[in-house]
Amino acid sequence: MENTTFSYNYSATRNKEVESIRRKYMPHEESKLERLKMLDLRVQMAGTIESLCFGIVGALVFGLGMCFFLDVFAGAAWLSALFMIIGTLIMIPAYPLYRRIARKTKAELTPEILRLSEEIMKSAKN
């Protein structure tokens, strides 16, 4: 006689792990709320990278001028003043650049953000 038995092992933690891996590879449809959050984040972060690049490069050039001033590199005082002025001139437009890009991005995305928020609010009322 043949031994035919049925065995079943269930592990909630293993199933959760399998489900999380499976979810990564399934096609994902973006919900309206996710889209709204993404657009809001895009407006908030607009111009940040560009202005940070200007500020950091300007600070580095200014720091190079300070190194010349402190005789870390053998140089003249005029060279340190030149680098410090150039570094300052690079840093100055960082914040106005940020504001301009942020305003432009906000103006571009406002209609879609308002439309999506209206749709979400209407669907919540129903």
Order of alpha helices (4+ residues) and beta strands (2+ residues): alpha-alpha-alpha-alpha-alpha
